[in-house]
């Protein structure tokens, strides 16, 4: 593997990695505020801007922003000022920026605007903490019959009758044109309640085949729009075993899970960029529909995560929010009476964040490898002093160990930390630099790093099968080329102080 010094590096968007969670998980988070803060603190990269938390998802369609309603239907999740006020402690302590997903299915622009106005008046929404309001959630796959079916499954008809409420007015169907009208209605209502509030949209579920939704939104009036949003998952637990979208451990280790996923969002990145906007993926994960036990909670997700994030970054995505319900098998962590419980995915995310930092730039690499190996290599330079840091991550998704010669533009001593587990199918015994997180979100065990000195053949790094290694070494400032400074376009929104 060689890093060519003559090729240009590219700036990594600040606050690239954030989290997404459901409204319905907020009460659970409230019970474990200290632990939640510690985990988000571990994922936040110092000097990389404020961490972005998106609150929404499927529960957004059931979130009622109406503090004046005394009786709610059984399917509703009341987002009361009191609930938000209890969440504000986390937001303030960690200086988060929040994307708040709005209900465009079973609520109205007027009710939402009234809630926002009242919350701002009562100083419940912290000034400067809200990055944007997201208008809707996956309108391109809305299905009224399915929505009503979910409602009846969770609430027997007798319970609905006992509610003695007027039936909610659900749209029969949503088209690209009707969504654009809905967006405009919410934008107008929010402008009166929170002038200049940034808006992001349309949060598409299948953007690769629904580009017309983005085109229609951009061709119609779209006041306040700052960033185009979409969701992407390479696999789905809603698929049936044997179908292409049904997940398995080998599939998570395949190029389709990372390179293929990044290719699907290419047209949307180009379309947004042509109009002067960036694209943020406000939901990603390896498997949607809650995940599959024995796949979504395995070490394969830890190897998937950093590779997928860098592939999306290289494809031009401005940032991502990994969807974590904090109660599903595909979440990176969850809580029990014993405290924090981790899935391997969290360790892969933490390895990714250790690559980043202030003034981070993605460095091109040239990899020459045997076809029998399944290696991925990523490099990042960070720092703006006389001595910068070069981080090189090697991900070995194959079963065989690999010995790699790293030809780097430096002769300094390098250190190596490893992400390990017994196998890609392991659901426990994951270590990062020899350490594990305990129930209090504290690192346990002695940090284990290795030292490598350069030889005439470069830095010789051995990487065990189905594991990852992170090599860190100092390089002289200006060693790696950077392109001319470019002015940020109108899509710039996240990650700045």
C-alpha positions as CSV (number, residue, x, y, z in Angstrom):
1,X,0.0,0.0,0.0
2,X,1.4,3.4,-1.0
3,X,0.3,7.0,-0.2
4,X,1.3,9.1,-3.2
5,X,2.5,12.6,-1.9
6,X,1.6,14.3,-5.2
7,X,-2.1,13.6,-5.1
8,X,-4.5,16.0,-3.5
9,X,-6.2,15.3,-0.2
10,X,-9.8,16.3,0.4
11,X,-11.4,18.0,3.4
12,X,-13.5,15.8,5.6
13,X,-16.8,17.5,6.5
14,X,-17.0,18.5,10.2
15,X,-19.4,16.6,12.4
16,X,-19.6,13.9,9.8
17,X,-20.8,11.2,12.1
18,X,-23.9,11.7,14.2
19,X,-26.7,9.6,15.7
20,X,-30.4,9.3,14.9
21,X,-32.9,8.0,17.4
22,X,-36.7,7.8,17.8
23,X,-39.0,10.0,19.8
24,X,-40.1,6.8,21.6
25,X,-36.6,6.2,23.0
26,X,-36.4,9.6,24.7
27,X,-38.1,8.4,27.9
28,X,-35.6,5.5,28.1
29,X,-32.7,7.8,27.5
30,X,-34.0,10.0,30.3
31,X,-33.6,7.1,32.7
32,X,-29.9,6.8,31.8
33,X,-28.9,10.4,31.1
34,X,-25.4,10.0,32.5
35,X,-24.6,6.9,30.5
36,X,-26.1,8.4,27.3
37,X,-24.0,11.5,27.7
38,X,-20.8,9.4,28.2
39,X,-21.5,7.3,25.0
40,X,-22.1,10.4,22.9
41,X,-19.0,12.0,24.5
42,X,-17.0,9.0,23.3
43,X,-18.4,9.4,19.8
44,X,-17.8,13.1,19.6
45,X,-14.5,14.1,18.0
46,X,-12.7,17.0,19.7
47,X,-12.1,19.9,17.4
48,X,-14.6,18.5,14.8
49,X,-17.6,20.7,15.5
50,X,-20.7,19.9,17.6
51,X,-22.2,16.4,17.6
52,X,-25.4,16.2,15.6
53,X,-28.3,14.2,17.0
54,X,-31.4,13.6,14.9
55,X,-34.6,12.8,16.7
56,X,-37.3,11.2,14.5
57,X,-37.7,8.1,12.3
58,X,-40.8,6.0,12.2
59,X,-42.0,7.5,15.5
60,X,-42.1,11.0,13.9
61,X,-45.4,10.1,12.1
62,X,-46.9,9.4,15.5
63,X,-45.4,12.4,17.3
64,X,-48.0,14.9,18.3
65,X,-46.7,18.5,18.8
66,X,-49.7,19.9,20.6
67,X,-49.4,20.8,24.2
68,X,-53.1,21.8,24.4
69,X,-54.4,18.3,23.7
70,X,-55.7,16.6,26.8
71,X,-56.7,13.3,25.3
72,X,-54.7,11.6,22.6
73,X,-55.4,8.5,20.5
74,X,-53.5,5.4,21.6
75,X,-51.1,5.5,18.7
76,X,-49.9,9.0,19.5
77,X,-46.6,9.8,21.1
78,X,-47.0,13.2,22.8
79,X,-43.9,15.4,22.3
80,X,-44.7,17.7,25.2
81,X,-42.6,20.7,26.2
82,X,-41.9,18.8,29.4
83,X,-40.4,15.9,27.6
84,X,-38.3,18.2,25.5
85,X,-37.2,20.1,28.6
86,X,-36.0,16.9,30.2
87,X,-34.0,16.1,27.1
88,X,-32.5,19.6,27.1
89,X,-30.1,18.7,29.9
90,X,-28.3,16.3,27.6
91,X,-28.3,18.8,24.7
92,X,-26.8,21.5,26.9
93,X,-24.3,19.4,28.7
94,X,-22.8,18.0,25.4
95,X,-23.5,21.1,23.3
96,X,-25.3,19.0,20.8
97,X,-27.0,20.2,17.6
98,X,-30.3,18.6,17.0
99,X,-32.3,17.8,13.9
100,X,-35.9,17.5,14.9
101,X,-38.0,15.4,12.6
102,X,-41.6,16.7,12.1
103,X,-44.8,14.8,11.7
104,X,-46.4,15.5,8.3
105,X,-48.8,12.5,8.4
106,X,-51.0,12.8,11.5
107,X,-50.3,16.4,12.5
108,X,-50.7,19.8,10.9
109,X,-48.4,22.7,10.1
110,X,-50.4,24.9,12.3
111,X,-50.2,22.6,15.4
112,X,-46.5,22.1,14.9
113,X,-45.8,25.8,14.5
114,X,-47.9,26.5,17.7
115,X,-45.8,24.0,19.6
116,X,-42.5,25.4,18.4
117,X,-43.7,29.0,19.2
118,X,-44.7,28.0,22.7
119,X,-41.5,26.1,23.3
120,X,-39.4,29.0,22.2
121,X,-41.4,31.4,24.3
122,X,-40.9,29.3,27.3
123,X,-37.1,28.9,26.5
124,X,-37.6,25.1,26.3
125,X,-35.7,24.8,23.0
126,X,-32.1,25.9,23.8
127,X,-31.0,28.8,21.6
128,X,-28.5,27.7,19.0
129,X,-28.9,24.0,19.7
130,X,-31.3,23.1,16.9
131,X,-29.5,22.5,13.6
132,X,-32.7,22.0,11.6
133,X,-36.2,20.8,11.3
134,X,-36.6,17.8,9.1
135,X,-39.9,17.9,7.1
136,X,-41.3,14.4,7.3
137,X,-39.9,10.9,7.4
138,X,-39.7,8.6,4.3
139,X,-42.8,10.0,2.5
140,X,-41.9,8.1,-0.6
141,X,-42.9,4.8,0.9
142,X,-45.9,6.0,2.8
143,X,-48.8,3.5,2.7
144,X,-52.0,4.3,4.4
145,X,-53.2,0.7,4.7
146,X,-49.9,-0.3,6.3
147,X,-50.0,2.8,8.6
148,X,-53.5,1.9,9.8
149,X,-52.5,-1.8,10.1
150,X,-49.7,-0.9,12.4
151,X,-52.1,1.2,14.4
152,X,-54.6,-1.6,14.9
153,X,-51.9,-4.1,15.7
154,X,-50.7,-2.0,18.6
155,X,-54.2,-0.9,19.7
156,X,-57.3,-3.1,19.6
157,X,-60.4,-1.5,18.0
158,X,-62.1,-1.4,21.4
159,X,-59.3,0.8,22.7
160,X,-59.6,3.1,19.8
161,X,-63.4,3.4,20.4
162,X,-62.8,4.1,24.1
163,X,-60.6,7.0,23.1
164,X,-63.8,8.7,21.8
165,X,-61.8,10.8,19.4
166,X,-62.3,12.0,15.9
167,X,-60.4,9.7,13.5
168,X,-57.1,11.1,12.4
169,X,-57.1,12.5,8.8
170,X,-54.5,10.4,7.0
171,X,-53.5,11.2,3.4
172,X,-54.7,8.5,1.0
173,X,-51.3,8.6,-0.8
174,X,-48.3,10.9,-1.0
175,X,-46.7,11.8,-4.3
176,X,-43.7,13.9,-5.1
177,X,-46.0,16.9,-5.9
178,X,-48.1,16.5,-2.8
179,X,-45.0,16.2,-0.6
180,X,-43.6,19.4,-2.2
181,X,-46.9,21.2,-1.2
182,X,-46.7,19.8,2.3
183,X,-43.1,21.0,2.6
184,X,-44.2,24.5,1.5
185,X,-47.0,24.5,4.0
186,X,-44.8,23.5,6.9
187,X,-42.1,26.0,5.8
188,X,-44.6,28.8,5.9
189,X,-46.0,27.9,9.3
190,X,-42.5,27.4,10.8
191,X,-41.3,30.7,9.4
192,X,-43.9,32.5,11.5
193,X,-42.9,30.6,14.6
194,X,-39.2,30.3,14.2
195,X,-37.9,32.8,11.6
196,X,-34.8,31.7,9.7
197,X,-35.0,28.1,11.1
198,X,-33.1,25.8,8.8
199,X,-35.1,23.1,7.1
200,X,-33.9,19.8,5.7
201,X,-35.8,17.4,3.4
202,X,-37.2,15.2,2.0
203,X,-35.8,12.2,4.1
204,X,-36.4,9.7,1.3
205,X,-36.3,6.0,2.0
206,X,-35.4,4.8,-1.5
207,X,-33.7,7.8,-3.0
208,X,-31.9,5.7,-5.7
209,X,-35.3,5.2,-7.5
210,X,-37.1,8.3,-6.2
211,X,-34.8,11.1,-7.5
212,X,-37.9,12.8,-9.0
213,X,-39.0,13.6,-5.4
214,X,-35.8,15.7,-5.0
215,X,-36.2,17.2,-8.4
216,X,-39.9,18.2,-7.7
217,X,-39.0,19.7,-4.4
218,X,-36.2,21.8,-5.9
219,X,-38.4,22.9,-8.8
220,X,-41.2,24.1,-6.5
221,X,-41.0,26.8,-3.9
222,X,-38.8,25.5,-1.0
223,X,-38.2,28.3,1.4
224,X,-35.8,27.6,4.2
225,X,-34.3,24.5,2.6
226,X,-30.6,24.1,3.6
227,X,-29.7,20.4,3.0
228,X,-31.2,17.5,1.1
229,X,-31.7,14.4,3.2
230,X,-32.2,10.7,2.5
231,X,-31.8,7.3,4.2
232,X,-29.8,4.3,3.1
233,X,-29.5,0.7,4.3
234,X,-27.8,-2.0,2.3
235,X,-30.0,-4.8,3.8
236,X,-33.4,-5.2,5.3
237,X,-34.9,-7.5,8.0
238,X,-38.2,-7.0,6.3
239,X,-36.9,-9.1,3.4
240,X,-37.4,-12.8,3.4
241,X,-34.5,-15.3,3.9
242,X,-32.9,-16.0,0.5
243,X,-33.9,-12.7,-1.0
244,X,-31.1,-10.3,-2.1
245,X,-31.9,-7.7,0.6
246,X,-32.0,-10.2,3.5
247,X,-28.9,-9.8,5.6
248,X,-26.3,-12.4,6.5
249,X,-22.8,-12.1,8.0
250,X,-21.1,-12.8,4.7
251,X,-23.2,-10.1,3.0
252,X,-22.2,-7.5,5.6
253,X,-18.6,-8.3,4.8
254,X,-19.1,-7.9,1.1
255,X,-18.4,-4.9,-1.0
256,X,-22.0,-4.5,-1.8
257,X,-22.6,-3.5,1.9
258,X,-20.2,-0.6,1.6
259,X,-19.1,0.2,-2.0
260,X,-22.5,-0.8,-3.4
261,X,-24.3,1.3,-0.8
262,X,-22.2,4.4,-1.6
263,X,-22.9,3.9,-5.4
264,X,-26.7,4.0,-4.8
265,X,-26.5,7.5,-3.4
266,X,-24.2,8.9,-6.1
267,X,-27.0,10.4,-8.3
268,X,-28.6,12.1,-5.3
269,X,-25.3,13.6,-4.3
270,X,-24.8,14.9,-7.8
271,X,-28.4,16.3,-8.1
272,X,-28.2,18.1,-4.7
273,X,-24.7,19.4,-5.6
274,X,-25.9,20.8,-8.9
275,X,-28.5,22.8,-7.1
276,X,-26.0,24.1,-4.5
277,X,-26.9,21.7,-1.7
278,X,-25.1,19.0,0.2
279,X,-26.7,15.6,0.9
280,X,-26.9,14.3,4.5
281,X,-28.0,10.8,5.3
282,X,-30.1,11.3,8.4
283,X,-30.6,7.5,8.7
284,X,-28.1,4.8,8.0
285,X,-27.3,1.4,9.4
286,X,-26.3,-2.0,8.0
287,X,-29.8,-3.5,8.3
288,X,-33.2,-1.7,8.5
289,X,-36.5,-2.9,10.0
290,X,-34.9,-3.3,13.4
291,X,-32.1,-5.7,12.2
292,X,-31.7,-9.5,12.5
293,X,-30.4,-11.3,15.6
294,X,-27.2,-13.1,14.8
295,X,-26.3,-10.6,12.0
296,X,-27.0,-7.1,13.2
297,X,-25.4,-7.7,16.6
298,X,-22.2,-9.3,15.3
299,X,-18.6,-8.2,14.9
300,X,-19.3,-8.0,11.1
301,X,-21.1,-4.7,11.8
302,X,-17.9,-3.4,13.5
303,X,-15.9,-4.1,10.3
304,X,-18.7,-2.7,8.2
305,X,-19.2,0.6,9.9
306,X,-15.8,2.4,9.3
307,X,-15.6,1.1,5.8
308,X,-19.1,2.2,5.0
309,X,-18.7,5.6,6.5
310,X,-15.5,6.3,4.5
311,X,-17.1,5.0,1.3
312,X,-20.0,7.4,1.8
313,X,-17.6,10.2,2.6
314,X,-15.7,9.5,-0.6
315,X,-19.0,9.5,-2.5
316,X,-19.6,13.1,-1.5
317,X,-22.0,12.7,1.4
318,X,-21.9,15.7,3.7
319,X,-22.6,13.7,6.9
320,X,-24.5,10.8,8.3
321,X,-26.7,9.9,11.3
322,X,-26.5,6.3,12.3
323,X,-30.0,5.2,13.4
324,X,-29.9,3.8,16.9
325,X,-33.3,3.1,18.5
326,X,-31.5,2.1,21.7
327,X,-34.0,-0.9,21.9
328,X,-33.4,-2.9,18.7
329,X,-30.9,-5.6,17.8
330,X,-29.2,-3.3,15.2
331,X,-28.4,-0.5,17.7
332,X,-24.8,0.1,18.8
333,X,-25.7,0.2,22.5
334,X,-28.7,-0.1,24.8
335,X,-29.5,0.1,28.5
336,X,-30.5,-2.4,31.2
337,X,-30.7,-2.4,35.0
338,X,-27.0,-3.3,34.9
339,X,-26.1,-0.1,32.9
340,X,-24.7,0.2,29.4
341,X,-24.7,-2.8,27.1
342,X,-22.8,-2.6,23.9
343,X,-23.1,-4.3,20.5
344,X,-19.9,-4.7,18.4
345,X,-21.2,-1.9,16.0
346,X,-20.3,0.7,18.6
347,X,-16.6,-0.4,18.6
348,X,-16.5,0.0,14.8
349,X,-17.9,3.5,15.1
350,X,-15.4,4.4,17.8
351,X,-12.5,3.2,15.6
352,X,-13.8,5.5,12.8
353,X,-13.9,8.5,15.2
354,X,-10.2,7.8,16.2
355,X,-9.3,8.5,12.5
356,X,-10.8,12.0,12.7
357,X,-9.9,15.4,14.3
358,X,-9.4,19.0,13.6
359,X,-8.5,19.9,10.0
360,X,-8.9,16.3,9.0
361,X,-8.4,15.4,5.3
362,X,-9.0,12.2,3.4
363,X,-5.8,10.9,1.9
364,X,-5.8,8.9,-1.4
365,X,-4.1,5.5,-1.2
366,X,-2.9,3.0,-3.8
367,X,-3.5,-0.6,-2.7
368,X,-2.0,-3.6,-4.5
369,X,-3.2,-6.9,-3.1
370,X,-3.9,-10.4,-4.0
371,X,-7.4,-11.3,-5.1
372,X,-7.5,-13.9,-2.4
373,X,-7.5,-11.2,0.3
374,X,-10.3,-8.9,1.2
375,X,-8.6,-5.8,2.4
376,X,-9.7,-2.1,2.6
377,X,-7.4,0.7,3.5
378,X,-8.2,4.3,4.4
379,X,-5.9,7.1,5.4
380,X,-6.6,10.5,7.1
381,X,-4.2,13.4,7.8
382,X,-5.2,15.7,10.7
383,X,-3.6,18.7,12.3
384,X,-2.5,22.2,11.2
385,X,0.9,22.5,12.9
386,X,4.5,21.8,12.0
387,X,3.8,18.2,12.7
388,X,0.7,16.5,11.5
389,X,-0.8,13.1,12.2
390,X,-1.4,10.4,9.6
391,X,-3.8,7.6,10.5
392,X,-4.0,4.5,8.3
393,X,-6.8,2.0,8.9
394,X,-6.5,-1.5,7.5
395,X,-9.7,-3.6,7.5
396,X,-9.3,-7.3,6.8
397,X,-12.7,-8.8,6.1
398,X,-11.2,-12.1,4.8
399,X,-10.5,-15.1,7.0
400,X,-6.8,-15.2,6.2
401,X,-4.2,-13.0,7.9
402,X,-2.4,-10.4,5.8
403,X,1.0,-8.9,5.9
404,X,1.1,-5.4,4.4
405,X,3.9,-3.1,3.4
406,X,2.8,0.5,4.1
407,X,4.8,3.0,2.0
408,X,4.3,6.2,3.9
409,X,5.9,9.7,3.4
410,X,7.6,9.6,6.8
411,X,10.3,7.7,8.8
412,X,8.8,8.3,12.2
413,X,8.0,5.5,14.7
414,X,4.3,4.4,14.3
415,X,1.9,3.1,16.9
416,X,-0.8,0.5,16.2
417,X,-4.1,-0.3,17.9
418,X,-6.4,-3.2,16.9
419,X,-10.1,-3.9,16.7
420,X,-10.5,-7.6,17.5
421,X,-13.1,-10.3,18.2
422,X,-13.0,-14.1,18.0
423,X,-14.7,-14.0,14.5
424,X,-17.0,-11.9,12.4
425,X,-20.0,-13.8,13.8
426,X,-19.0,-13.0,17.4
427,X,-21.6,-11.0,19.5
428,X,-19.2,-10.3,22.4
429,X,-15.5,-10.3,23.4
430,X,-14.8,-7.3,21.2
431,X,-11.8,-5.2,22.1
432,X,-10.4,-1.9,20.8
433,X,-6.8,-1.4,21.7
434,X,-7.1,-4.1,24.2
435,X,-10.0,-2.4,26.1
436,X,-13.7,-2.9,26.5
437,X,-16.5,-0.6,27.7
438,X,-18.1,-1.6,31.0
439,X,-21.7,-0.9,32.2
440,X,-20.8,2.6,33.2
441,X,-19.4,3.5,29.7
442,X,-15.8,3.5,31.1
443,X,-12.9,1.8,29.4
444,X,-11.6,-1.3,31.2
445,X,-8.3,-3.0,30.8
446,X,-4.9,-1.8,29.9
447,X,-4.5,0.0,26.6
448,X,-2.6,-2.2,24.2
449,X,-0.7,-0.6,21.4
450,X,2.3,-1.8,19.3
451,X,5.3,0.1,18.0
452,X,6.5,-0.3,14.4
453,X,9.7,1.1,13.0
454,X,10.1,1.7,9.3
455,X,12.3,-0.7,7.2
456,X,13.6,-0.4,3.7
457,X,10.3,-2.0,2.6
458,X,8.2,0.5,4.5
459,X,6.1,-0.2,7.6
460,X,5.3,-3.9,7.9
461,X,1.9,-4.5,9.4
462,X,0.3,-7.8,10.0
463,X,-3.5,-7.9,10.3
464,X,-5.4,-10.9,11.5
465,X,-8.3,-12.2,9.5
466,X,-11.6,-10.5,10.2
467,X,-10.1,-7.7,12.2
468,X,-8.9,-4.1,11.8
469,X,-5.8,-2.2,12.7
470,X,-5.2,1.5,13.0
471,X,-1.6,2.8,12.5
472,X,-0.8,6.3,13.6
473,X,2.4,8.2,12.7
474,X,3.6,11.8,12.6
475,X,4.3,13.5,9.2
476,X,5.7,16.8,8.4
477,X,3.2,19.6,7.7
478,X,2.6,20.1,4.0
479,X,3.9,16.6,3.2
480,X,0.6,15.7,1.6
481,X,-0.8,17.9,-1.1
482,X,-4.1,19.8,-0.5
483,X,-6.3,21.4,-3.2
484,X,-6.9,25.1,-3.4
485,X,-9.3,26.5,-0.7
486,X,-12.9,26.4,-1.9
487,X,-15.8,28.5,-0.7
488,X,-18.5,26.6,1.1
489,X,-21.9,26.4,-0.8
490,X,-25.4,27.1,0.5
491,X,-25.7,23.5,1.8
492,X,-23.2,24.1,4.6
493,X,-25.0,23.7,7.9
494,X,-23.7,21.2,10.3
495,X,-20.7,20.9,12.6
496,X,-19.7,24.6,13.1
497,X,-19.5,26.4,16.4
